């Protein structure tokens, strides 16, 4: 083979190897338009959490799990696996009550017991909190803040809790805008089935699944 052709072939081979060696560069381009946060409430659930984690892993996506304290105590291994899978862990109270119907002392107990359960299993103190049903008030928000947590609601409700099909969950997710947060739930098969569809649609829009951060005092999706 002439030397010039050999050099050209070598260059082509090098570029091909580089493309395989640095897939993260290609993935980074798909995040050009920013990040959204996939958030899952109510776990860990022995019937679905592992399948949900597998769906997220297959889609190469990370998410925030707002876990329930009594579920953590009942399924510590699933709570640990969730964190080990690269997911972010947050507080969703201990028994999943409507906090606005509880006394101040009861609200405090719901938050603290979940923090303690999380520390026991994950060795981390959650900095994010979501009130069940989105039911909150200024006092609840302030109490969470005193415990080192930011209250997180959502910008898009998938309505998976209402039993809607996967395609509707996917359709609702298209309303996500950069920085947005979508409400999803562990424990629902239609939600698990929707995960790859949601992530694929986000990629087509140049968006990626990120974590929940805080900007100007408000929760917003940011880079992992």
C-alpha positions as CSV (number, residue, x, y, z in Angstrom):
1,X,0.0,0.0,0.0
2,X,1.4,3.4,-0.9
3,X,2.6,5.5,2.1
4,X,0.0,8.2,1.5
5,X,-2.9,5.7,1.4
6,X,-1.5,4.0,4.5
7,X,-1.4,7.3,6.4
8,X,-5.0,8.1,5.3
9,X,-6.2,4.6,6.4
10,X,-4.4,5.0,9.7
11,X,-6.1,8.4,10.3
12,X,-9.5,7.0,9.6
13,X,-8.9,4.1,12.0
14,X,-7.7,6.5,14.7
15,X,-10.8,8.6,14.4
16,X,-13.0,5.6,14.6
17,X,-11.2,4.4,17.7
18,X,-11.5,7.9,19.2
19,X,-15.3,7.9,18.7
20,X,-15.6,4.6,20.5
21,X,-13.2,5.7,23.3
22,X,-15.0,9.0,24.1
23,X,-18.8,8.3,23.9
24,X,-19.4,10.9,26.6
25,X,-18.5,13.7,24.1
26,X,-21.4,12.6,21.9
27,X,-23.8,12.4,24.9
28,X,-22.8,15.8,26.0
29,X,-24.0,17.3,22.8
30,X,-27.5,16.0,23.5
31,X,-27.7,18.2,26.6
32,X,-27.1,21.4,24.6
33,X,-30.6,22.7,25.6
34,X,-30.2,22.0,29.3
35,X,-31.6,19.6,31.9
36,X,-34.9,18.5,33.4
37,X,-35.4,16.5,36.6
38,X,-37.1,13.1,36.6
39,X,-38.5,12.6,40.1
40,X,-40.1,9.4,41.5
41,X,-42.2,9.4,44.7
42,X,-43.3,6.7,47.2
43,X,-40.5,4.1,47.1
44,X,-38.7,2.0,47.8
45,X,-41.2,-0.6,46.5
46,X,-40.3,-4.3,46.5
47,X,-42.5,-5.0,43.5
48,X,-41.2,-2.2,41.2
49,X,-38.0,-0.4,42.4
50,X,-35.5,-2.8,40.8
51,X,-37.4,-2.7,37.5
52,X,-37.5,1.1,37.6
53,X,-33.8,1.3,38.3
54,X,-33.2,-1.1,35.4
55,X,-35.3,1.1,33.0
56,X,-33.3,4.2,34.1
57,X,-30.0,2.4,33.7
58,X,-31.0,1.1,30.2
59,X,-31.9,4.7,29.2
60,X,-28.7,6.0,30.7
61,X,-30.7,8.4,32.9
62,X,-30.5,9.4,36.6
63,X,-33.4,10.6,38.8
64,X,-34.3,11.8,42.2
65,X,-36.2,9.4,44.4
66,X,-38.4,11.0,47.1
67,X,-38.6,8.0,49.4
68,X,-41.0,7.2,52.3
69,X,-39.4,6.6,55.7
70,X,-41.5,3.5,56.6
71,X,-40.7,2.0,53.2
72,X,-37.0,2.6,53.8
73,X,-37.2,0.8,57.1
74,X,-39.1,-2.1,55.5
75,X,-36.8,-2.3,52.4
76,X,-33.3,-1.0,53.4
77,X,-31.6,-3.1,50.7
78,X,-33.7,-1.4,48.0
79,X,-33.0,2.0,49.4
80,X,-29.3,1.2,49.3
81,X,-29.4,-0.2,45.8
82,X,-31.2,3.0,44.6
83,X,-28.3,5.2,45.8
84,X,-25.7,2.7,44.5
85,X,-27.3,3.0,41.1
86,X,-26.5,6.7,41.1
87,X,-29.9,8.1,42.0
88,X,-30.4,11.0,44.3
89,X,-32.3,10.4,47.6
90,X,-34.8,12.8,49.0
91,X,-37.4,13.0,51.8
92,X,-41.1,12.2,51.2
93,X,-42.1,11.9,54.9
94,X,-42.4,8.8,57.0
95,X,-46.0,7.7,56.5
96,X,-47.1,9.7,53.5
97,X,-49.8,11.8,55.2
98,X,-51.3,15.2,54.2
99,X,-49.0,17.3,56.3
100,X,-51.4,20.3,56.4
101,X,-53.8,18.1,58.5
102,X,-51.1,17.4,61.2
103,X,-49.9,19.3,64.2
104,X,-46.6,21.0,64.1
105,X,-45.0,18.3,66.3
106,X,-46.4,15.6,64.0
107,X,-45.0,17.3,60.9
108,X,-41.6,17.5,62.6
109,X,-41.7,13.8,63.4
110,X,-42.6,12.9,59.8
111,X,-39.6,14.8,58.5
112,X,-37.1,13.8,61.1
113,X,-37.9,10.1,61.2
114,X,-37.4,9.9,57.4
115,X,-34.1,11.8,57.7
116,X,-32.9,9.3,60.4
117,X,-34.0,6.3,58.3
118,X,-32.1,7.7,55.3
119,X,-29.0,8.4,57.3
120,X,-29.1,4.9,58.8
121,X,-29.2,3.3,55.3
122,X,-27.6,5.7,52.9
123,X,-25.3,7.6,55.3
124,X,-26.5,10.9,53.8
125,X,-28.7,13.7,55.1
126,X,-31.3,14.5,52.4
127,X,-31.4,18.2,51.3
128,X,-34.6,17.9,49.3
129,X,-38.1,17.3,50.6
130,X,-41.5,16.8,48.9
131,X,-44.8,17.0,50.8
132,X,-47.2,14.2,49.8
133,X,-49.9,15.3,47.4
134,X,-48.1,18.6,47.2
135,X,-50.0,19.7,50.3
136,X,-47.9,22.3,52.0
137,X,-47.9,25.7,53.6
138,X,-45.4,28.3,54.8
139,X,-44.9,26.7,58.2
140,X,-44.1,23.2,56.6
141,X,-41.8,24.8,54.1
142,X,-40.0,26.7,56.9
143,X,-39.7,23.6,59.1
144,X,-38.1,21.7,56.2
145,X,-35.7,24.5,55.7
146,X,-34.7,24.5,59.3
147,X,-33.8,20.8,58.9
148,X,-31.6,21.7,56.0
149,X,-34.0,20.8,53.2
150,X,-35.5,22.6,50.2
151,X,-39.1,21.9,49.5
152,X,-39.6,20.6,45.9
153,X,-42.9,20.4,44.1
154,X,-43.0,20.1,40.3
155,X,-43.6,21.9,37.0
156,X,-45.2,18.9,35.2
157,X,-47.6,16.3,36.7
158,X,-47.4,13.1,34.7
159,X,-50.7,12.0,36.3
160,X,-49.3,8.4,36.5
161,X,-51.0,8.2,39.9
162,X,-54.4,8.4,38.1
163,X,-53.6,5.2,36.1
164,X,-53.1,6.8,32.7
165,X,-51.3,4.7,30.0
166,X,-47.6,5.0,29.3
167,X,-48.2,7.0,26.1
168,X,-50.1,9.7,28.1
169,X,-47.3,9.8,30.6
170,X,-44.9,10.3,27.8
171,X,-47.1,12.9,26.2
172,X,-47.3,14.9,29.4
173,X,-43.5,14.8,29.8
174,X,-43.2,16.7,26.5
175,X,-44.3,19.8,28.4
176,X,-41.0,19.8,30.3
177,X,-38.9,22.8,29.7
178,X,-35.2,23.4,30.6
179,X,-35.0,23.4,34.4
180,X,-38.4,21.7,34.8
181,X,-39.3,19.0,37.2
182,X,-41.7,16.1,36.5
183,X,-43.7,14.2,39.1
184,X,-43.6,10.4,38.6
185,X,-44.1,7.5,41.0
186,X,-42.3,4.3,41.9
187,X,-44.8,1.5,42.1
188,X,-46.5,2.0,38.7
189,X,-45.7,-0.3,35.7
190,X,-46.9,2.2,33.2
191,X,-44.4,4.7,34.5
192,X,-41.6,2.2,34.2
193,X,-42.7,1.5,30.6
194,X,-42.7,5.2,29.9
195,X,-39.1,5.9,31.1
196,X,-37.3,5.0,27.8
197,X,-39.9,6.9,25.8
198,X,-39.5,10.0,28.0
199,X,-35.7,9.9,27.9
200,X,-35.7,9.4,24.1
201,X,-38.0,12.3,23.5
202,X,-35.8,14.5,25.8
203,X,-32.7,13.6,23.8
204,X,-34.4,14.6,20.5
205,X,-35.0,18.0,22.1
206,X,-31.4,18.3,23.3
207,X,-32.4,17.8,26.9
208,X,-30.9,15.4,29.5
209,X,-32.1,14.1,32.9
210,X,-30.3,16.0,35.6
211,X,-30.5,16.5,39.4
212,X,-32.7,18.9,41.4
213,X,-30.6,21.9,42.4
214,X,-31.5,25.3,44.0
215,X,-31.2,28.5,42.1
216,X,-32.3,31.8,43.7
217,X,-33.9,29.8,46.5
218,X,-36.0,27.8,44.0
219,X,-35.7,24.2,43.0
220,X,-34.7,23.7,39.4
221,X,-33.1,21.0,37.3
222,X,-29.4,21.3,36.8
223,X,-26.5,19.3,35.5
224,X,-25.6,16.2,37.5
